[in-house]
Amino acid sequence: MINYRYNARLPTVITTRYSMEEIMEQVESSVSSRLADNKLSTIYNIRVPDFRTDATAASSQKKTPRKTNTKRWS
């Protein structure tokens, strides 16, 4: 799939928790080289804590109740 979309120059969004260096080391070279091609790829590194395992972030965020609209349409 990646090869087809790469050759056809179709937009493809790939999200991963791995860095580009880790992808280059772990993924087959034919795929990783296509992902790293600067002529066709734009890489965005977004660093955020893992909300699933970061217990301190989850406990520090307080949920506020939403205001609900109690009016009914007539």
Buried (B, 14 or more C-beta within 10 A) or exposed (E): EBEEBBEEEEEBEEEEEEEBEEBBEEBEEEBBEBBBEEEBEEEEEEEEEEEEEEEEEEEEEEEEEEEEEEEEEE
